[in-house]
Amino acid sequence: SFTIDRDVTIDLNGFSLTSTNYPLKITKGNVNIIGRGELKGQFSMLLMGSTEDVPDYCVVNLGPDVELNASSCGIIINPPAPTGYNNYGIVVNSKAKIISDAEESIGITINGSNKQTGVNVPKFNITGGTIKATVGIYAAGYAEWSLNNCEVEGDLTAIEIRAGKMTIDGGTYTSYKDPFDVEPNGSGTTTEGA
């Protein structure tokens, strides 16, 4: 596992970064991940932001030849720490392929404890990306989402949003679960077939 806290460009160049937990933990900086290759682990990428309401604290740019292959979750934003980060200033710009064949997997998620609002909340800009998992996107915490011509597939649910704002402009969003069902619970996704 690597922790990144500065500006850096990673060219995967046909290689795989693999870890049993997460290959990359990104806490600060402008991080460009390019080239053909994959990030493989339980979580492909863990993101943490700033305590202060500041812009562009942790910016991640994923190129179109990058694949996130996760057994649990491709991209995850942790819950805010009681005395540390509040996840301000996180921006994800992705054209990558995010895949998980494991049961109870999620393509991208933000923990529901992220309730901060303001100008610099976490932002996800997904353009032409592919996301395939049990749940494609689980937007439990507050974030702003822009999905542009994406392909999102979920065995149970393509997208479940509980907080924040989401703009969808083109693409296909597919759930393979039939029929549609909603079952409220204290934690985790509540929809199937959405």
VOPATOR-151275 format. One line per 2 residues: number of its first residue (from 1); their letters; for each residue x, y, z of N, C-alpha, C. Coordinates in steps of 0.2 Angstrom, whole numbers, plus 2048, in hexadecimal, padded with zeros to 3 digits. Example, Ala and Ser with C-alpha at 12.3 -4.5 7.8 and 13.67 -1.06 7.14 Angstrom:
<recs>
1) AS) 842 7E4 827 83E 7EA 827 842 7F0 827 | 840 7F5 823 844 7FB 824 840 800 827
</recs>
This chain:
<recs>
1) SF) 804 7FA 800 800 800 800 804 806 800 | 802 80B 7FC 806 812 7FC 801 817 7FE
3) TI) 804 81C 802 800 822 804 803 828 801 | 7FF 82B 7FD 801 831 7F9 7FE 837 7FC
5) DR) 803 83C 7FE 801 843 801 804 848 7FD | 805 848 7F6 808 84D 7F2 806 84C 7EB
7) DV) 808 851 7E7 807 851 7E0 80B 84B 7DD | 808 847 7D9 80C 841 7D6 808 83F 7D0
9) TI) 80B 83C 7CB 808 839 7C5 80B 831 7C5 | 806 82D 7C5 808 826 7C5 806 823 7BE
11) DL) 80B 821 7BA 80A 81D 7B4 80A 816 7B5 | 804 812 7B5 804 80B 7B6 808 807 7B1
13) NG) 808 80A 7AB 80D 807 7A6 80C 7FF 7A5 | 806 7FD 7A6 805 7F5 7A5 805 7F1 7AB
15) FS) 807 7F5 7B1 808 7F1 7B7 801 7F1 7BC | 801 7EE 7C1 7FC 7ED 7C6 7FF 7EF 7CD
17) LT) 7FC 7F4 7D0 7FD 7F5 7D7 7F8 7F1 7DB | 7FB 7EC 7DF 7F6 7E8 7E3 7F8 7E8 7EA
19) ST) 7F3 7E8 7EE 7F3 7E7 7F5 7ED 7E3 7F8 | 7EE 7E0 7FE 7E8 7DD 801 7E3 7E2 803
21) NY) 7E5 7E8 805 7E1 7ED 808 7DF 7F2 802 | 7E4 7F7 802 7E3 7FC 7FC 7EA 7FE 7FA
23) PL) 7EA 7FE 7F3 7F1 7FF 7F0 7F3 807 7F1 | 7EE 80B 7F1 7EF 812 7F2 7EA 816 7F7
25) KI) 7ED 819 7FB 7EA 81D 800 7EC 825 7FF | 7E7 829 7FC 7E9 830 7FA 7E6 834 7FF
27) TK) 7EA 838 802 7E8 83D 807 7E9 844 806 | 7ED 846 800 7EE 84D 7FE 7F2 84D 7F7
29) GN) 7F1 852 7F4 7F5 853 7ED 7F0 852 7E7 | 7F4 853 7E2 7F1 852 7DB 7F4 84C 7D8
31) VN) 7F0 847 7D8 7F2 840 7D6 7EF 83E 7CF | 7F4 83D 7CA 7F2 83B 7C4 7F4 833 7C3
33) II) 7EF 82F 7C1 7F1 828 7C0 7EF 827 7B9 | 7F4 825 7B5 7F3 824 7AE 7F6 81E 7AC
35) GR) 7F6 81C 7A5 7F9 816 7A2 7F4 810 7A4 | 7F5 80B 79F 7F2 805 7A0 7F4 801 7A6
37) GE) 7F0 7FF 7AA 7F1 7FB 7B0 7EC 7FB 7B5 | 7ED 7F8 7BB 7E8 7F7 7C0 7EA 7F9 7C7
39) LK) 7E5 7FB 7CB 7E6 7FB 7D3 7E2 7F6 7D5 | 7E5 7F1 7D9 7E1 7EB 7DB 7E2 7EA 7E3
41) GQ) 7DC 7E9 7E6 7DC 7E8 7ED 7D5 7E7 7F0 | 7D4 7E7 7F7 7CD 7E7 7F9 7CA 7EE 7F8
43) FS) 7CE 7F3 7F9 7CC 7FA 7F6 7D1 7FC 7F1 | 7CF 7FE 7EB 7D5 800 7E7 7D8 807 7E9
45) ML) 7D3 80B 7EC 7D6 812 7ED 7D2 815 7F3 | 7D5 817 7F8 7D2 81A 7FE 7D4 822 7FE
47) LM) 7CF 826 7FF 7D0 82D 7FE 7CE 831 805 | 7D3 835 807 7D1 839 80D 7D3 841 80B
49) GS) 7CE 845 80E 7CF 84C 80C 7D1 851 812 | 7D0 857 811 7D2 85C 816 7CD 85D 81C
51) TE) 7CF 860 821 7CB 862 827 7C8 868 825 | 7CB 86D 821 7C9 873 81F 7C5 873 819
53) DV) 7C0 878 818 7BC 878 812 7C0 87C 80D | 7C5 878 80A 7CA 87A 805 7C9 877 7FE
55) PD) 7CB 87A 7F8 7CA 877 7F2 7D0 872 7F0 | 7CF 86D 7EC 7D4 869 7E9 7DA 867 7EE
57) YC) 7D8 864 7F3 7DC 862 7F8 7DF 85B 7F6 | 7DA 857 7F4 7DC 850 7F2 7D9 84F 7EB
59) VV) 7DC 850 7E6 7DA 84F 7DF 7DC 849 7DB | 7D8 844 7D9 7DA 83E 7D6 7D8 83E 7CF
61) NL) 7DC 83D 7CA 7DA 83D 7C3 7DC 836 7C0 | 7D7 832 7BE 7D8 82B 7BC 7D7 82B 7B4
63) GP) 7DC 829 7B1 7DC 828 7A9 7D7 823 7A7 | 7D6 823 7A0 7D1 81E 79E 7D4 817 79D
65) DV) 7DA 816 79E 7DD 80F 79E 7DF 80C 7A4 | 7DC 810 7AA 7DD 80D 7B1 7D7 809 7B3
67) EL) 7D9 803 7B6 7D4 7FF 7B9 7D4 7FE 7C0 | 7CF 7FF 7C4 7CF 7FE 7CB 7CB 7F7 7CC
69) NA) 7CF 7F3 7CF 7CC 7EC 7CF 7CC 7EA 7D7 | 7C6 7EB 7DA 7C5 7EA 7E1 7C1 7E5 7E3
71) SS) 7C3 7E1 7E9 7BE 7DC 7EC 7B9 7DF 7F0 | 7BA 7E5 7F2 7B4 7E8 7F6 7B2 7EF 7F3
73) CG) 7B7 7F4 7F2 7B5 7FA 7EF 7BA 7FD 7EB | 7B8 800 7E5 7BD 803 7E1 7C0 809 7E4
75) II) 7BC 80E 7E5 7BE 815 7E8 7BA 816 7EE | 7BD 817 7F4 7B9 818 7FA 7BC 81F 7FE
77) IN) 7B7 823 800 7B8 829 804 7B6 827 80B | 7BB 826 810 7BA 824 817 7B5 829 81A
79) PP) 7B3 827 820 7AF 82C 824 7B4 831 827 | 7B1 837 828 7B6 83C 82B 7B8 83A 832
81) AP) 7BF 83C 833 7C2 83A 83A 7BF 83F 83F | 7BE 83D 845 7BC 841 84B 7C0 847 84C
83) TG) 7C7 846 84B 7CB 84C 84C 7D0 84E 846 | 7CE 84B 841 7D3 84B 83B 7CF 84E 835
85) YN) 7D0 84A 82F 7CD 84D 829 7C5 84D 829 | 7C3 851 825 7BB 852 824 7BA 850 81C
87) NY) 7BF 84F 818 7BE 84D 811 7BC 853 80D | 7BE 859 80F 7BD 85E 80A 7C2 85E 805
89) GI) 7C1 861 7FF 7C6 861 7FA 7C7 85B 7F6 | 7C3 856 7F7 7C5 850 7F2 7C1 851 7EC
91) VV) 7C5 84F 7E6 7C2 850 7E0 7C5 849 7DC | 7C0 846 7D9 7C2 840 7D5 7C0 841 7CE
93) NS) 7C4 841 7C9 7C3 842 7C2 7C5 83B 7BF | 7C0 837 7BD 7C1 830 7BB 7BE 82F 7B4
95) KA) 7C3 82B 7B0 7C1 828 7AA 7C2 821 7AA | 7C4 81E 7B0 7C6 817 7B1 7C1 812 7B1
97) KI) 7C3 80C 7B1 7BE 806 7B2 7BF 804 7B9 | 7B9 803 7BC 7B9 801 7C3 7B5 7FB 7C3
99) IS) 7B8 7F5 7C5 7B5 7EF 7C5 7B6 7EB 7CB | 7B0 7E7 7CD 7B1 7E3 7D3 7AC 7DD 7D2
101) DA) 7AF 7D7 7D1 7AA 7D1 7D0 7A8 7CE 7D7 | 7AB 7D1 7DD 7A9 7CE 7E3 7A2 7CF 7E5
103) EE) 79F 7CB 7E9 799 7CC 7EC 799 7D2 7F1 | 794 7D6 7F1 793 7DC 7F6 799 7E1 7F5
105) SI) 79A 7E2 7EF 7A0 7E7 7ED 79C 7ED 7EB | 7A0 7F3 7EB 79E 7F9 7E9 7A3 7FC 7E4
107) GI) 7A1 800 7DF 7A6 803 7DA 7A9 809 7DE | 7A5 80E 7E0 7A7 814 7E3 7A2 815 7E9
109) TI) 7A5 817 7EE 7A1 819 7F4 7A4 81F 7F8 | 79F 823 7FB 7A1 828 800 79D 826 807
111) NG) 7A1 825 80C 79E 823 812 798 828 814 | 793 825 817 78D 829 819 78E 82E 81F
113) SN) 794 82E 822 796 832 827 798 839 825 | 79A 839 81E 79C 83F 81B 796 844 81A
115) KQ) 795 849 81E 78F 84D 81E 790 854 81D | 797 856 81C 799 85D 81C 796 85F 815
117) TG) 793 865 815 791 869 80F 796 86F 80E | 795 872 809 799 878 808 79C 878 801
119) VN) 7A0 87C 7FF 7A3 87D 7F8 7A7 877 7F6 | 7AB 875 7FB 7B1 870 7F9 7AF 869 7FC
121) VP) 7A9 866 7FB 7A7 860 7FD 7AA 85B 7F7 | 7AB 854 7F9 7AE 850 7F4 7AA 850 7ED
123) KF) 7AD 850 7E8 7AA 850 7E1 7AD 84A 7DD | 7A8 847 7D9 7AA 842 7D5 7A8 844 7CE
125) NI) 7AD 844 7C9 7AB 845 7C2 7AD 83F 7BE | 7A8 83B 7BC 7AA 835 7B9 7A7 836 7B2
127) TG) 7AC 835 7AD 7AB 837 7A6 7AD 830 7A2 | 7A8 82D 79F 7A9 828 79B 7AB 822 79E
129) GT) 7AB 822 7A5 7AE 81C 7A9 7A9 816 7A9 | 7AC 810 7AB 7A8 80A 7AC 7A8 808 7B3
131) IK) 7A3 807 7B6 7A3 804 7BD 79E 7FE 7BD | 7A1 7F9 7C0 79D 7F2 7C0 79F 7EF 7C7
133) AT) 799 7EE 7CB 79A 7EB 7D2 793 7E9 7D4 | 793 7E7 7DA 78C 7E5 7DD 788 7EB 7DD
135) VG) 78B 7F1 7E0 788 7F7 7E0 78D 7FC 7DC | 78A 7FF 7D7 78F 803 7D3 792 809 7D7
137) IY) 78D 80D 7D9 78F 813 7DD 78A 813 7E3 | 78D 814 7E9 78A 815 7EF 78B 81B 7F2
139) AA) 787 820 7F1 788 827 7F3 785 828 7F9 | 788 826 7FF 785 826 805 786 82D 808
141) GY) 78C 82F 808 78E 836 80B 78D 83B 806 | 78E 842 808 78D 848 804 792 849 7FF
143) AE) 791 849 7F9 796 84A 7F4 792 84D 7EE | 796 850 7E9 793 852 7E3 795 84E 7DD
145) WS) 791 84B 7D9 792 846 7D4 791 849 7CD | 795 848 7C8 794 849 7C1 795 843 7BD
147) LN) 790 840 7BB 791 83A 7B7 790 83B 7AF | 795 83A 7AB 794 83C 7A4 795 836 7A0
149) NC) 790 834 79C 791 82E 798 795 828 79B | 793 826 7A1 796 821 7A5 792 81A 7A3
151) EV) 795 815 7A5 792 80E 7A5 792 80C 7AC | 78C 80C 7AF 78C 809 7B6 788 803 7B7
153) EG) 78B 7FE 7B9 787 7F7 7BA 787 7F5 7C1 | 782 7F3 7C4 781 7F0 7CA 77D 7EA 7CB
155) DL) 780 7E4 7CE 77C 7DE 7CE 776 7E0 7D2 | 776 7E4 7D7 770 7E6 7DB 76E 7ED 7D9
157) TA) 772 7F2 7D9 770 7F8 7D8 776 7FC 7D4 | 774 800 7CF 779 804 7CC 77B 80A 7D0
159) IE) 776 80E 7D2 778 814 7D6 773 814 7DC | 775 815 7E2 771 817 7E8 774 81E 7EB
161) IR) 770 823 7EB 773 829 7EE 76E 82B 7F4 | 772 82D 7F9 76E 82F 7FF 770 836 801
163) AG) 775 839 7FF 777 840 800 77A 843 7FB | 77A 84A 7FA 77E 84D 7F5 77A 84F 7EF
165) KM) 77E 850 7EA 77B 852 7E3 77E 84D 7DE | 77A 84B 7D9 77C 847 7D3 779 849 7CD
167) TI) 77D 84B 7C8 77B 84C 7C1 77D 847 7BD | 779 844 7B9 77A 83F 7B4 779 841 7AD
169) DG) 77E 841 7A9 77D 843 7A2 77F 83E 79D | 77A 83A 79B 77C 834 796 77F 82E 79A
171) GT) 77F 829 796 782 823 799 77D 81D 79A | 77F 818 79C 77A 812 79E 77B 810 7A5
173) YT) 776 80F 7A9 776 80E 7B0 771 808 7B1 | 774 802 7B3 770 7FC 7B3 771 7F8 7B9
175) SY) 76B 7F6 7BB 76B 7F1 7C1 768 7EA 7BE | 76B 7E5 7C1 769 7DE 7BE 764 7DB 7C3
177) KD) 763 7DE 7C8 75E 7DC 7CD 757 7DD 7CC | 753 7D8 7CC 74C 7D9 7CA 747 7D5 7CF
179) PF) 742 7D8 7D2 740 7DE 7D1 743 7E4 7D6 | 741 7EA 7D5 743 7EF 7D9 741 7EE 7E0
181) DV) 745 7F0 7E5 744 7EF 7EC 747 7F4 7F0 | 744 7F6 7F6 747 7FB 7FA 746 7F8 801
183) EP) 74B 7F7 805 74B 7F5 80C 74F 7F9 810 | 74D 7FE 814 751 802 818 754 7FE 81E
185) NG) 75A 801 81F 75E 7FE 824 763 803 827 | 766 801 82C 76B 806 830 771 808 82C
187) SG) 773 803 828 77A 805 825 77A 800 81E | 77D 803 819 77D 800 813 778 802 80E
189) TT) 778 7FF 808 774 800 803 76D 7FE 804 | 768 801 802 761 800 804 75D 7FE 7FD
191) TE) 760 7FF 7F7 75C 7FD 7F1 75F 7F7 7ED | 75A 7F4 7EA 75C 7EF 7E5 758 7F0 7DF
193) GA) 75B 7F0 7D9 758 7F1 7D3 757 7F8 7D1 | 75B 7FD 7D4 75B 804 7D3 760 806 7CE
</recs>
